[in-house]
Amino acid sequence: MITDKGEFIYKFICLYLEENGYPPTVREIAEEAECCVSIVFKKLNQLEKLGLISRKNSPRAIKVTGYKFVKVS
């Protein structure tokens, strides 16, 4: 089950991807969600367990499952 904060973070990641072409950092997510970085890590772990995102060990290595970014020039 996704929490309100988790849903907010998920939607922010998707919007950020659409606007910038790359995912936000954990600090950027924390600023937008008005919470501390440790909470963001917990929420990202929850989103990953739910299969909504996948991550690697890098600041911007968040991939939204099923999300395909297509840049129109």
GROMACS elastic network, one bead per residue, 0.5 to 0.9 nm:
[ bonds ]
;  ai    aj funct       b0    kb
    1    46     6  0.88211   500
    1    50     6  0.78191   500
    2     5     6  0.81925   500
    2     6     6  0.58510   500
    2     7     6  0.62670   500
    2    43     6  0.89401   500
    2    46     6  0.77050   500
    2    47     6  0.74859   500
    2    50     6  0.80974   500
    3     7     6  0.60711   500
    3     8     6  0.85084   500
    3    43     6  0.85614   500
    4     7     6  0.51094   500
    4     8     6  0.61544   500
    4     9     6  0.86566   500
    5     9     6  0.61753   500
    5    10     6  0.85772   500
    5    33     6  0.74833   500
    5    43     6  0.76208   500
    6     9     6  0.51173   500
    6    10     6  0.61254   500
    6    11     6  0.86350   500
    6    40     6  0.84618   500
    6    43     6  0.54733   500
    6    44     6  0.75933   500
    6    46     6  0.77367   500
    6    47     6  0.70402   500
    7    10     6  0.50184   500
    7    11     6  0.61391   500
    7    12     6  0.84688   500
    7    47     6  0.86763   500
    8    11     6  0.52539   500
    8    12     6  0.60799   500
    8    13     6  0.86479   500
    8    33     6  0.73245   500
    9    12     6  0.50016   500
    9    13     6  0.61540   500
    9    14     6  0.86879   500
    9    29     6  0.67953   500
    9    30     6  0.87062   500
    9    32     6  0.83820   500
    9    33     6  0.67972   500
    9    40     6  0.79885   500
    9    43     6  0.77731   500
    9    44     6  0.81483   500
   10    13     6  0.52106   500
   10    14     6  0.64009   500
   10    15     6  0.87726   500
   10    44     6  0.84175   500
   10    47     6  0.76355   500
   10    52     6  0.80955   500
   10    53     6  0.83759   500
   10    64     6  0.84409   500
   11    14     6  0.51020   500
   11    15     6  0.61523   500
   11    16     6  0.84588   500
   12    15     6  0.51168   500
   12    16     6  0.59108   500
   12    17     6  0.84392   500
   12    24     6  0.86272   500
   12    29     6  0.74640   500
   12    32     6  0.79657   500
   12    33     6  0.85665   500
   13    16     6  0.50933   500
   13    17     6  0.61055   500
   13    18     6  0.86774   500
   13    23     6  0.62084   500
   13    24     6  0.64521   500
   13    29     6  0.76664   500
   13    62     6  0.83966   500
   13    64     6  0.80046   500
   14    17     6  0.51316   500
   14    18     6  0.63172   500
   14    19     6  0.87724   500
   14    23     6  0.78874   500
   14    64     6  0.73094   500
   14    67     6  0.81838   500
   15    18     6  0.50794   500
   15    19     6  0.62084   500
   15    20     6  0.85201   500
   16    19     6  0.51740   500
   16    20     6  0.58550   500
   16    21     6  0.75499   500
   16    22     6  0.73029   500
   16    23     6  0.62055   500
   16    24     6  0.64376   500
   17    20     6  0.53450   500
   17    22     6  0.50206   500
   17    23     6  0.51209   500
   17    24     6  0.75004   500
   17    69     6  0.76294   500
   18    21     6  0.57866   500
   18    22     6  0.79432   500
   18    23     6  0.88845   500
   18    69     6  0.70933   500
   18    70     6  0.87245   500
   18    71     6  0.86699   500
   19    22     6  0.83501   500
   20    23     6  0.75627   500
   20    24     6  0.87314   500
   21    69     6  0.72093   500
   21    70     6  0.86488   500
   21    71     6  0.76188   500
   22    60     6  0.73486   500
   22    61     6  0.88048   500
   22    62     6  0.87232   500
   23    59     6  0.89911   500
   23    60     6  0.55355   500
   23    61     6  0.71374   500
   23    62     6  0.60895   500
   23    63     6  0.75549   500
   23    64     6  0.89918   500
   24    27     6  0.79987   500
   24    28     6  0.58690   500
   24    29     6  0.64366   500
   24    59     6  0.81011   500
   24    60     6  0.59459   500
   24    61     6  0.87577   500
   24    62     6  0.79795   500
   25    28     6  0.51396   500
   25    29     6  0.63367   500
   25    30     6  0.86397   500
   25    59     6  0.53735   500
   25    60     6  0.52003   500
   25    61     6  0.83744   500
   25    62     6  0.85792   500
   26    29     6  0.50552   500
   26    30     6  0.61261   500
   26    31     6  0.86728   500
   26    37     6  0.65200   500
   26    40     6  0.66952   500
   26    41     6  0.74890   500
   26    59     6  0.67525   500
   26    60     6  0.78084   500
   27    31     6  0.61719   500
   27    32     6  0.86368   500
   27    36     6  0.82852   500
   27    37     6  0.62386   500
   27    40     6  0.84302   500
   27    59     6  0.89827   500
   28    31     6  0.51535   500
   28    32     6  0.62670   500
   28    33     6  0.85636   500
   29    32     6  0.51833   500
   29    33     6  0.59804   500
   29    34     6  0.82727   500
   29    35     6  0.85618   500
   29    37     6  0.81428   500
   29    40     6  0.70583   500
   30    33     6  0.51055   500
   30    34     6  0.57059   500
   30    35     6  0.51739   500
   30    36     6  0.56608   500
   30    37     6  0.55308   500
   30    38     6  0.87459   500
   30    39     6  0.79648   500
   30    40     6  0.60754   500
   31    34     6  0.50400   500
   31    35     6  0.66729   500
   31    36     6  0.79027   500
   31    37     6  0.86532   500
   32    35     6  0.80094   500
   33    36     6  0.85567   500
   33    40     6  0.83584   500
   35    38     6  0.83853   500
   35    39     6  0.65927   500
   35    40     6  0.73263   500
   36    39     6  0.55301   500
   36    40     6  0.66822   500
   37    40     6  0.50239   500
   37    41     6  0.63203   500
   37    42     6  0.87696   500
   38    41     6  0.51125   500
   38    42     6  0.63838   500
   38    43     6  0.87549   500
   39    42     6  0.50598   500
   39    43     6  0.62024   500
   39    44     6  0.85552   500
   40    43     6  0.50527   500
   40    44     6  0.60007   500
   40    45     6  0.84824   500
   41    44     6  0.50553   500
   41    45     6  0.61215   500
   41    46     6  0.86406   500
   42    45     6  0.51101   500
   42    46     6  0.63248   500
   42    47     6  0.87536   500
   43    47     6  0.61675   500
   43    48     6  0.85137   500
   44    48     6  0.60446   500
   44    49     6  0.85637   500
   44    53     6  0.78270   500
   44    54     6  0.88265   500
   44    55     6  0.85926   500
   45    48     6  0.50320   500
   45    49     6  0.61791   500
   45    50     6  0.86508   500
   45    53     6  0.89266   500
   45    55     6  0.89907   500
   46    49     6  0.50822   500
   46    50     6  0.62504   500
   46    51     6  0.87091   500
   46    52     6  0.89282   500
   47    50     6  0.50834   500
   47    51     6  0.63576   500
   47    52     6  0.53870   500
   47    53     6  0.59222   500
   47    54     6  0.82455   500
   48    51     6  0.50223   500
   48    52     6  0.57794   500
   48    54     6  0.55145   500
   48    55     6  0.75082   500
   49    52     6  0.76801   500
   49    53     6  0.82451   500
   49    54     6  0.87534   500
   50    53     6  0.78748   500
   51    54     6  0.71753   500
   51    64     6  0.88737   500
   51    65     6  0.69243   500
   52    63     6  0.86787   500
   52    64     6  0.61229   500
   52    65     6  0.52951   500
   52    66     6  0.81447   500
   53    62     6  0.66828   500
   53    63     6  0.54369   500
   53    65     6  0.50841   500
   53    66     6  0.87626   500
   54    61     6  0.81818   500
   54    62     6  0.59214   500
   54    63     6  0.51671   500
   54    64     6  0.65250   500
   54    65     6  0.68450   500
   55    58     6  0.80131   500
   55    60     6  0.86554   500
   55    61     6  0.54651   500
   55    63     6  0.61711   500
   55    64     6  0.88543   500
   56    59     6  0.84444   500
   56    60     6  0.85440   500
   56    61     6  0.52814   500
   56    62     6  0.69297   500
   56    63     6  0.87076   500
   57    60     6  0.87459   500
   57    61     6  0.68246   500
   58    61     6  0.51454   500
   58    62     6  0.83707   500
   59    62     6  0.80910   500
   60    63     6  0.88406   500
   63    66     6  0.88849   500
   63    67     6  0.78618   500
   64    67     6  0.53653   500
   64    68     6  0.83509   500
   65    68     6  0.85597   500
